[in-house]
Amino acid sequence: MSRPIQALIDPAALEHNLAIVRRHAPRSRVMAVIKADAYGHGLLRAAEALAEAEGFALLELDAAVRLREAGYRQTILLLEGFFDVDELRWIEQCHLSTVVHHPEQLAMLEAVRRRATLDVFLKLNSGMNRLGFTPQEFPAALERLKANSAVRQITLMTHFACADESDRNDSIAAQLQCFNLAAGGRNMPRSLANSAAILRFPEAHADWVRPGIMLYGSSPLAHTTAEQLGLQPAMTVSSRIISVQTLRPSDGAGYGYAFRADRSMRVGIVAGGYADGYPRHAPTGTPVLVKGRRTRVVGRISMDMLHVDLSEIEDAGVGSPVTLWGRGMPVDEVAQAAGTLGYELLCAIAPRMQRVT
Ligand SMILES: Cc1ncc(COP(=O)(O)O)c(C=O)c1O
């Protein structure tokens, strides 16, 4: 038998979450964001479950080519665009769409003198100051694209910095106003909304929405749980107890004796550590399920193992099932305890973790 930790990927949950996106943005096309190996869920596995989406968005050219070769015919958008002129050949050959966000990309596009075949998403920096042309640069960049015979369709896009924060609605309004001003009355398709904006700002839905995290069943909103949003977890990381120790009062457990027992108690040792992608900074108290019952992690997370408190789960022993996150144990709760986000936990599952469907 192999080491018992695994990530179970649930295609039905992905499909369900896509339906939730559609319920919130019924008039928009959906560009499912499947970068970073579909947030850890596996590119082709996720694409298959999300095949009803009108588009896919990701960063990695090789992954985009793999999608095309696997037979997906919808829009496939490269969110950071291309990095050198040679990549344009692949983009053209595989009919990929590309973001254009800086003048060097415009210049590379102008160096390609061919008939019109490229679909471009022109990105505005509406305030996040990450990628995109400033509002001052944007009109000229748009004119250059329009004048380029290699460009077939242009979609205008931007990205929000604070869509997930309910006390920062003014910043969304400012970014939206900036985008609307830059886009003017132009009759061109538009794309703005990530998961948080899909849920909170219908006025930003436009032609294409770009959901990522909500498709995977994690909440993009700090004060609303995935369950409240009707989302289902698409990844469940489970393992088993591989050893049990009995601690006496003041005995330490794990590296640095970061946890010490204040009474006699049993702890279970779970096959799963930071080399599997479990967050090393998860402190004592981080929630975990053993035999479907809620308990807590205790002590420091090791590379390959972690300790759980079995005080209240008397019938647990070697072989008992453990859920680190997923069904019954929201990834967002584990992430919050560890001082991070569901995004990071999902993306960080290690290559050595077996993923099963
Ligand atoms: C440009 C862009 N659009 C959409 C998304 C999806 O965001 P989320 O996972 O918050 O829905 C991302 C993710 O970082 C992104 O960079």
The ligand as an SDF file (V2000), in Angstrom:
LIG
                    3D

 16 16  0  0  0  0  0  0  0  0999 V2000
   -6.1630   38.7150  -14.4800 C   0  0  0  0  0  0  0  0  0  0  0  0
   -6.8690   37.7420  -13.6040 C   0  0  0  0  0  0  0  0  0  0  0  0
   -8.1720   37.5110  -13.8020 N   0  0  0  0  0  0  0  0  0  0  0  0
   -8.8530   36.6430  -13.0300 C   0  0  0  0  0  0  0  0  0  0  0  0
   -8.2470   35.9710  -12.0000 C   0  0  0  0  0  0  0  0  0  0  0  0
   -9.0570   35.0340  -11.1370 C   0  0  0  0  0  0  0  0  0  0  0  0
   -9.1240   35.5260   -9.8300 O   0  0  0  0  0  0  0  0  0  0  0  0
   -9.9200   34.7550   -8.6820 P   0  0  0  0  0  0  0  0  0  0  0  0
   -9.1960   33.4550   -8.4790 O   0  0  0  0  0  0  0  0  0  0  0  0
   -9.8080   35.6380   -7.5010 O   0  0  0  0  0  0  0  0  0  0  0  0
  -11.2980   34.5570   -9.1810 O   0  0  0  0  0  0  0  0  0  0  0  0
   -6.8940   36.1880  -11.7400 C   0  0  0  0  0  0  0  0  0  0  0  0
   -6.2450   35.5170  -10.6210 C   0  0  0  0  0  0  0  0  0  0  0  0
   -5.3340   35.9410   -9.9900 O   0  0  0  0  0  0  0  0  0  0  0  0
   -6.1830   37.0970  -12.5740 C   0  0  0  0  0  0  0  0  0  0  0  0
   -4.8790   37.3460  -12.3700 O   0  0  0  0  0  0  0  0  0  0  0  0
  1  2  1  0
  2  3  1  0
  2 15  2  0
  3  4  2  0
  4  5  1  0
  5  6  1  0
  5 12  2  0
  6  7  1  0
  7  8  1  0
  8  9  2  0
  8 10  1  0
  8 11  1  0
 12 13  1  0
 12 15  1  0
 13 14  2  0
 15 16  1  0
M  END
$$$$
